[in-house]
Amino acid sequence: MSILFEMDQDSNQEFNHQEYQYNQEPKKPRKRKAKARVLVYSLVFSVVGVWFFSSKSVTTDADSSFWYEKMLFTNQTEHLVENQDRVAQEKIKDRVNILFLGMGGRVHEGGYLTDTIILASLELSTKKIALISVPRDLSVPVPDKGWRKINAINAYAEAENAGSGGEDVTKVLSELLNIPIDYYLRVDFAGFEKIVEDLGGLKVYVENSFDDYQYPVTGREDAEDYESRFTHLHFDKGWNYMDGDLALKYARSRHGTNGEGSDFARGRRQQQVIEAIKNKAISVDILKPSVLTSIVEDLNYHISTDLGIWDGIRLWKEFKDLNTDDIINEVLDNSYDGLLVEMINSEGSYVLSPRSGDFAEIAYLVKNIFNENREEFKSAVSVESPSIDIRNGTFVGGLATNSANQLQKMGFNVVNIGNSSRRDFEKSIIYDLTYGEKMASLKVLKERTGASISFGLPSWIIEDLENELIGVTEDVKQPDFILIIGKN
């Protein structure tokens, strides 16, 4: 469950904390408790399902009488009233994407900045789970606000329309990655600590011993004594027992020594703690009503989700038998072979941007995260050594160059980059001049671009090529593919 975060005054310079105040208690509608209880049960049914579907022995035939079905009868009236507008799908689709958001909460300065963003992708047919950590400093287009750090979207939305933050983050990320994100779950610091405490603490394997001398002390952010704003953290390599407070600090730390001082290292630790929560939850049998009730009581005001109770039940039934062996962990980072690069934006803030210039490469990674043949395809492309001519079929500058950079990494030999004489293409198109002889390359090309495929060339391209060759004396080889980039 992605409830691990870092709140830092400097985490987003574009967001004006003084303009928007979140530290006040929210208004409490008459049905808040009932609604909150529904949300919490939804959380438990679904996320606990995500935690536990990795265990083949969560329930045996003897104890699998689905206690929650009994609870449903007890709370049936309330749940039906609160969830009547959410009708579960007849069948959960093969791949379900859930966005986990972590934030400080109302009592923290900048408490609605979602500084933990993890996309959990569940694929039933392959019995696999993928956790993809998105860094808080990733620069993304935000409607009506231009390019902003992704962790500010929730705060902007909550300031303008309370309760809309999770939906807005989901919408932006879904569009960037070109995938449906089915649900979101947002949890604050206090919620995370309470869950760990209710589970009796966690056993976490610390991979690197490290110290953090700049861990922020809540409530001391503006203290005159600068040194009193921070406390010293130390973790030894090996197995460590952590209560809620220590587990939160381990997950939040971002100024550690020994290679643990980056957001990317923190993202890996967050995924590690998710595993620890899952393992502990299985060992204490969280499905017992007594354990679940304690968590429900604690989380009423600490979560927000659009996952209805019936969808949660269906998710549990579909995914409860998956095992934990094939969890895929991915952290988007700026390493040598990473998909991101560091930049300073026009406002002087540190941001991360896609190395390729757009989000196509990241979207490809997410879309094919379960594809075991990704490296095989790359190898096959190298064997076929395909050549490609890339042309921009729009008036959006840089599209052909960006595509060329991506395809070169996959083994394509880019022989030409330019603009098409026609600039009105809504969708990209691949002209296959090998007539299917280089199928591995064609497959990768289609997956990376989403383009349609055509064999042969239309007369207008032939005319363009003839005009370009006027006065050229050296032999020009025919490319294997011509790619026209469209608006898609």
C-alpha positions in Angstrom: 0.0 0.0 0.0 1.6 3.2 -1.1 1.5 5.3 2.0 5.1 6.3 2.3 6.1 9.8 1.6 8.3 12.8 2.1 7.0 16.3 2.8 9.6 19.1 2.4 9.1 22.8 2.2 11.3 22.9 -0.9 9.8 20.0 -2.6 7.8 22.2 -4.9 8.7 25.8 -5.3 5.9 26.4 -7.8 3.2 25.8 -5.2 2.4 28.7 -2.9 1.8 27.2 0.6 0.7 30.6 1.9 -2.0 31.0 -0.7 -3.7 27.7 0.2 -4.2 26.6 3.8 -4.8 23.0 4.6 -4.2 22.7 8.3 -7.7 23.6 9.3 -10.2 20.9 10.3 -12.6 20.1 7.4 -16.3 20.5 7.6 -18.0 17.3 8.7 -21.1 16.4 6.8 -23.7 14.4 8.6 -22.7 11.2 6.8 -19.0 11.6 7.1 -18.5 8.7 9.5 -20.6 6.3 7.4 -18.9 7.4 4.2 -15.4 7.1 5.8 -16.3 3.7 7.0 -17.3 2.6 3.5 -14.0 4.0 2.1 -12.0 2.2 4.7 -13.8 -1.1 4.1 -13.1 -0.6 0.4 -9.5 0.0 1.2 -9.2 -3.1 3.2 -11.1 -5.3 0.8 -9.0 -4.1 -2.1 -5.5 -3.3 -0.8 -5.5 -6.1 1.6 -6.4 -8.2 -1.4 -3.4 -6.7 -3.2 -1.3 -7.6 -0.2 -2.6 -11.0 0.3 -3.2 -12.2 -3.2 0.5 -12.9 -3.2 0.0 -15.7 -0.7 -1.3 -19.2 -1.6 -2.1 -19.9 2.0 -4.0 -16.8 3.2 -7.1 -18.8 3.8 -7.6 -22.5 3.8 -10.7 -24.4 2.7 -11.7 -24.7 6.3 -11.5 -21.0 7.1 -12.5 -19.5 3.8 -16.1 -18.9 4.6 -15.5 -15.2 3.6 -16.2 -13.5 6.8 -16.7 -10.3 4.9 -19.8 -11.7 3.4 -21.3 -12.1 6.9 -20.2 -8.5 7.6 -22.0 -7.3 4.5 -25.3 -8.6 5.8 -24.7 -6.7 9.1 -23.9 -3.5 7.3 -25.9 -4.1 4.2 -28.2 -1.1 4.4 -25.5 1.5 5.0 -23.3 0.1 2.3 -26.0 0.0 -0.2 -27.0 3.6 0.4 -23.5 4.9 0.3 -22.4 2.8 -2.7 -25.5 2.6 -4.8 -23.8 4.8 -7.5 -20.9 2.4 -7.8 -21.8 -0.8 -9.7 -19.0 -3.4 -9.9 -18.0 -4.7 -13.2 -19.3 -8.1 -14.2 -15.8 -9.3 -14.6 -12.5 -7.7 -13.4 -10.4 -7.2 -16.5 -7.1 -9.0 -16.9 -5.0 -5.9 -16.0 -6.0 -3.6 -13.2 -4.1 -0.4 -12.4 -4.3 1.2 -9.0 -2.6 4.5 -8.2 -1.3 4.8 -4.6 -0.7 8.3 -3.3 1.0 9.3 -0.1 0.8 12.7 1.6 1.5 14.4 4.9 -2.1 15.2 5.8 -3.9 18.3 7.2 -1.6 18.8 10.2 1.6 19.0 8.1 2.7 22.1 6.2 2.1 21.5 2.5 0.2 18.4 3.6 -1.5 17.8 0.3 1.7 17.4 -1.8 1.7 13.8 -2.8 5.3 13.0 -2.5 4.8 9.3 -2.9 3.3 8.1 -6.2 3.3 4.4 -7.0 1.4 2.8 -9.8 0.5 -0.8 -8.9 -0.4 -2.9 -11.9 -2.0 -6.3 -11.4 -2.1 -8.9 -14.2 -4.3 -11.9 -13.5 -3.3 -14.0 -16.5 0.4 -13.9 -15.7 0.0 -14.0 -12.0 2.3 -10.9 -11.6 2.3 -7.6 -9.8 4.3 -4.5 -10.9 5.1 -1.6 -8.7 6.3 1.5 -10.6 7.5 4.5 -8.5 7.1 7.9 -10.0 9.4 10.6 -8.6 7.8 13.6 -7.0 9.9 16.1 -9.1 8.7 14.8 -12.4 7.6 17.7 -14.5 4.2 17.2 -16.2 1.7 19.3 -18.0 -1.1 20.4 -15.6 -4.4 21.8 -17.1 -4.6 25.6 -16.8 -1.2 25.7 -14.9 1.4 24.7 -17.4 4.3 22.5 -16.5 4.5 21.6 -12.8 5.9 19.0 -10.6 3.6 16.0 -10.4 3.4 16.1 -6.6 1.6 19.5 -6.7 -1.4 18.3 -8.7 -3.2 16.9 -5.6 -2.6 20.1 -3.7 -3.8 22.4 -6.5 -7.0 20.3 -6.9 -7.8 20.2 -3.2 -7.4 23.9 -2.9 -9.9 24.5 -5.7 -12.3 21.6 -5.0 -11.9 19.6 -1.8 -11.9 15.9 -2.5 -10.9 16.1 -6.1 -7.1 15.6 -5.7 -6.9 11.9 -6.2 -9.0 12.0 -9.3 -6.9 14.8 -10.8 -3.6 13.1 -10.3 -5.1 9.9 -11.7 -6.3 11.7 -14.8 -3.0 13.5 -15.6 -0.9 10.3 -15.1 -3.4 8.2 -17.1 -3.1 10.5 -20.1 0.7 10.8 -19.9 1.1 7.0 -19.8 -1.7 6.3 -22.2 -3.2 3.6 -19.9 -6.4 3.4 -17.9 -5.9 3.9 -14.2 -8.9 2.2 -12.6 -8.7 3.3 -9.0 -6.7 5.5 -6.6 -6.0 5.2 -2.9 -4.6 8.2 -1.0 -3.2 7.8 2.6 -1.5 10.2 5.0 1.4 9.9 7.4 -0.9 9.1 10.4 -2.7 6.4 8.5 0.5 4.7 7.6 1.8 4.8 11.2 -1.5 3.4 12.5 -1.5 0.5 10.1 2.0 -0.5 11.1 1.1 -0.2 14.8 -2.1 -2.3 14.3 0.0 -5.0 12.7 2.4 -5.0 15.6 5.4 -3.4 13.8 7.4 -4.6 10.8 10.5 -6.6 10.1 12.5 -4.9 7.4 15.8 -5.8 5.8 18.0 -2.7 5.5 20.2 -3.3 2.5 22.7 -0.5 3.3 23.7 1.0 6.6 23.1 4.7 6.5 22.8 7.9 8.5 20.5 10.9 7.8 21.4 14.0 9.7 18.7 16.2 8.1 15.5 14.3 8.8 12.8 17.0 9.5 11.2 17.3 12.9 7.5 17.9 12.6 6.5 21.2 14.1 10.1 22.6 14.0 10.2 23.5 10.4 10.6 27.2 11.1 12.5 27.1 14.4 15.0 29.9 14.9 17.6 27.3 16.0 18.2 25.8 12.6 19.8 22.6 13.9 16.8 21.8 16.0 14.7 21.5 12.8 16.3 18.1 12.1 17.1 14.9 13.9 19.6 12.2 13.3 18.5 8.8 11.9 20.7 5.7 11.8 19.9 2.3 10.3 22.2 -0.7 10.4 22.4 -3.2 7.5 20.4 -6.3 8.1 17.0 -7.2 9.7 15.5 -4.3 11.7 12.3 -4.2 13.7 10.4 -1.0 13.1 7.3 0.4 14.8 5.1 2.8 12.9 7.2 5.9 13.6 10.5 4.3 12.6 9.1 2.7 9.5 7.8 6.0 8.4 11.2 7.6 8.9 12.9 4.8 7.0 10.5 5.3 4.1 10.7 9.2 4.2 14.4 9.6 4.6 16.0 11.4 1.6 19.3 12.7 2.9 21.0 9.5 3.8 24.6 8.5 3.4 26.0 5.4 1.6 23.9 5.8 -1.6 20.6 6.4 0.3 20.3 10.1 -0.3 18.1 10.3 -3.3 14.4 10.2 -4.1 15.1 7.1 -6.2 16.7 5.3 -3.3 13.8 6.3 -1.2 11.4 5.0 -3.8 13.1 1.6 -3.6 12.8 1.6 0.2 9.1 2.4 -0.1 8.5 -0.6 -2.3 10.6 -2.6 0.2 8.3 -1.5 3.1 5.2 -2.4 1.0 6.6 -6.0 1.0 7.2 -5.9 4.7 3.6 -4.7 5.4 2.3 -7.5 3.2 4.3 -10.2 4.9 3.4 -9.0 8.4 -0.3 -8.7 7.4 -0.3 -12.3 6.3 1.4 -13.5 9.5 -1.1 -11.8 11.8 -4.1 -12.9 9.7 -5.4 -9.4 9.0 -8.6 -10.9 7.7 -9.7 -11.7 11.3 -12.5 -9.3 12.2 -10.7 -8.2 15.4 -7.6 -7.1 13.5 -9.6 -5.5 10.6 -11.9 -3.6 13.0 -8.9 -2.0 14.7 -7.5 -0.8 11.3 -11.0 0.4 10.2 -11.3 2.4 13.4 -7.9 4.0 12.9 -8.2 4.9 9.3 -11.5 6.7 9.1 -10.0 10.1 8.5 -6.7 9.1 6.9 -7.7 7.7 3.5 -9.4 8.7 0.3 -10.4 6.4 -2.5 -12.8 6.0 -5.4 -12.8 2.2 -5.0 -16.3 1.0 -4.0 -16.9 -1.9 -1.7 -18.3 -4.2 -4.4 -15.3 -3.6 -6.7 -13.1 -4.3 -3.7 -14.7 -7.6 -3.1 -14.4 -8.6 -6.7 -10.8 -7.6 -6.7 -10.2 -9.8 -3.7 -11.9 -12.8 -5.2 -10.0 -12.4 -8.5 -6.5 -11.8 -7.1 -6.4 -13.7 -3.7 -4.6 -16.7 -5.2 -1.7 -14.9 -6.8 1.7 -15.6 -5.4 4.6 -13.3 -4.3 7.4 -14.7 -6.5 6.9 -12.5 -9.5 6.7 -8.9 -8.2 8.3 -6.5 -10.6 9.9 -3.4 -9.0 10.5 -0.4 -11.2 11.7 3.1 -10.2 11.8 5.8 -12.8 15.1 7.5 -12.3 17.9 9.5 -13.9 20.6 6.8 -13.8 22.9 6.2 -16.8 20.3 4.0 -18.5 17.3 5.6 -16.8 14.4 7.3 -18.6 14.7 10.6 -16.8 17.2 13.5 -16.8 17.7 16.4 -14.4 16.8 19.9 -15.5 16.3 23.4 -14.1 13.0 24.8 -15.3 12.2 28.4 -16.3 11.4 29.3 -12.7 14.7 28.0 -11.4 13.4 24.8 -9.8 15.0 21.4 -10.0 12.8 19.0 -12.0 13.0 15.7 -13.8 12.0 15.3 -17.4 11.8 12.4 -19.8 15.2 11.7 -21.4 13.6 11.2 -24.8 11.8 14.6 -24.7 8.3 13.1 -24.3 6.6 10.4 -22.3 6.4 7.8 -25.1 9.3 5.8 -23.8 8.0 5.8 -20.2 4.5 4.9 -21.5 6.0 2.0 -23.4 7.8 0.7 -20.3 4.6 0.8 -18.3 2.5 -0.8 -21.0 4.9 -3.6 -21.5 6.0 -4.1 -17.9 4.8 -7.7 -17.9 6.3 -8.5 -21.3 9.1 -11.0 -20.8 10.1 -10.5 -24.4 11.1 -6.8 -24.2 14.8 -7.5 -24.3 14.3 -10.3 -26.8 12.6 -7.9 -29.1 15.5 -5.5 -28.7 17.9 -8.3 -29.6 15.8 -9.3 -32.6 15.8 -5.7 -33.8 19.6 -5.6 -33.6 19.8 -8.9 -35.6 17.6 -7.5 -38.3 19.5 -4.1 -38.3 16.5 -2.2 -39.7 16.9 1.2 -41.3 14.3 3.9 -41.0 13.4 7.3 -42.4 11.5 9.4 -39.8 9.4 12.5 -40.8 7.2 14.8 -38.7 3.7 14.9 -40.1 2.6 17.7 -37.7 3.5 21.3 -36.9 4.7 20.3 -33.4 8.4 20.7 -33.4 10.9 18.0 -32.4 8.6 14.9 -32.7 10.8 13.3 -35.4 14.0 13.9 -33.4 12.5 12.5 -30.2 11.3 9.4 -32.0 14.7 8.9 -33.6 16.4 9.0 -30.2 14.0 6.3 -28.8 14.3 4.0 -31.8 18.1 4.2 -32.0 18.2 2.8 -28.4 16.1 -0.1 -29.7 18.6 -0.8 -32.5 17.1 1.0 -35.4 19.5 2.7 -37.9 18.0 6.2 -38.5 19.0 7.2 -42.0 17.0 10.4 -42.2 15.1 12.9 -39.9 13.0 15.6 -41.4 9.5 17.1 -42.0 6.9 15.6 -44.1 5.5 17.7 -47.0 2.1 16.9 -45.5 1.7 18.1 -41.9 -1.9 17.1 -41.2 -1.5 13.6 -39.8 -3.7 12.8 -36.9 -2.2 9.4 -36.5 1.3 8.1 -37.1 1.8 5.6 -40.0 4.5 3.1 -40.8 5.3 2.4 -44.4 6.9 -1.1 -44.5 9.2 -1.3 -47.5 10.4 -4.8 -46.6 6.8 -6.2 -47.0 7.0 -8.1 -43.8 10.6 -9.4 -44.0 11.6 -7.7 -40.7 8.6 -8.6 -38.5 10.4 -8.2 -35.1 11.4 -4.7 -36.0 7.9 -3.9 -37.4 6.3 -5.2 -34.2 8.5 -3.1 -31.9 8.0 0.0 -34.2 4.2 -0.4 -34.0 4.2 -0.9 -30.2 6.5 2.1 -29.6 4.5 4.5 -31.9 1.0 3.2 -31.9 1.1 3.8 -35.7 -0.9 2.0 -38.4 0.9 0.0 -41.0 0.9 0.3 -44.7 2.9 -1.6 -47.3 4.3 0.3 -50.2 4.3 4.1 -50.6 1.7 6.6 -51.7 2.4 8.7 -54.7 3.0 11.9 -52.7 5.9 10.4 -50.8 7.4 9.0 -54.0 7.2 12.5 -55.5 8.9 13.9 -52.3 11.7 11.3 -52.5 12.3 12.0 -56.2 12.5 15.8 -55.5 15.0 15.2 -52.6 17.2 13.1 -54.9 17.6 15.8 -57.5 21.3 16.6 -57.8 22.3 13.8 -55.5 25.1 11.8 -57.1 26.0 9.1 -54.5 24.0 5.9 -54.2 21.1 6.3 -51.7 19.9 3.0 -50.2 16.2 2.5 -49.7 15.2 2.4 -46.0 13.4 -0.5 -44.6 10.7 1.7 -43.0 9.4 5.2 -43.4 7.7 6.5 -40.3 5.4 9.6 -40.5 4.8 11.0 -37.0 1.2 12.1 -36.3 -0.5 13.9 -33.5 -1.1 10.7 -31.5 
